[in-house]
């Protein structure tokens, strides 16, 4: 419900999928009924970004020749579905030897 008598109104629409285009229109109501809708907006797509870093990364020795790596999905996946992870390994902390 909006306060009547103001010249500018706003509302936040939440929990929308960033994979879809969205259109918005507004109607006004009074004691007689519903007015005509505003003109349709141009299609809007929510902003997307690369995912944040994976969380809770853990590495354990599995054997004398292998490591076990586990992680949780990032807190924010950037607004689009995750499709893969890249796991790199190297003998150098700067990842310059390209061992893995």
C-alpha positions, 0 to 999 in steps of 0.5 A: 500500500502506498501513501496517497498525495505524493508525486513520486512512488517506488517499490522494490521487486525482489527474488527475480531470476536474472536469467529472464527478461522482465517487463514492468507496468503500473496501474492506479486504483481509486474508489471507481476502479482500475485505471489504464496501465502505464506503458510497458517498460523495455525489457530489463535483464538483471545484472550478472557477475562472475561468481564469488570464490568457493567457500570452505576449501579443504585439502587433505592427504589421501595417500603418498601420491594423492590429495583430496580437495573439497569445497562449497559453492560460492556464497554468490553465484553471480545471478546465473547458474554455475556450470563448472569449477576449475581445480588447479594444482602446482608445486609452486604457490605462484602457480607458474610451473603449470604442473596441474 
